[in-house]
Amino acid sequence: MEVSVKCSVANCKYYSHLECTAEAIEINCDDTSMLASDSMETCCDTFTPVESREEIPEE
């Protein structure tokens, strides 16, 4: 099953034109619990910053 994941973090190495291109995505709570009340309490642990400014894609 192919899934499209929207992303707006332009300095992530998996970012491409408002989409995530990672083969797998790991989302976790910001703390050690397994419960979140809203999206602000979650984070994408797949995020990997690009090495340099030249690698950040242009829109």
C-alpha positions, 0 to 999 in steps of 0.5 A: 500500500502506497501512502502519501505523507505531507511534510513542510520541513524543508531542511529534512533530507526526506523532504521533497515538494511538500511530501516525505520520501522516507521508506518508513516513518517513526512518530512518537510522543514528545515525552516518554508516554504512549498517549498524546492529546493533540498533534503538538505532543507528537514528533517525527523521529524520522527527521534527519537534517540536511548536511548543508544549505545547498541541499535544501530544496527550492520550492 
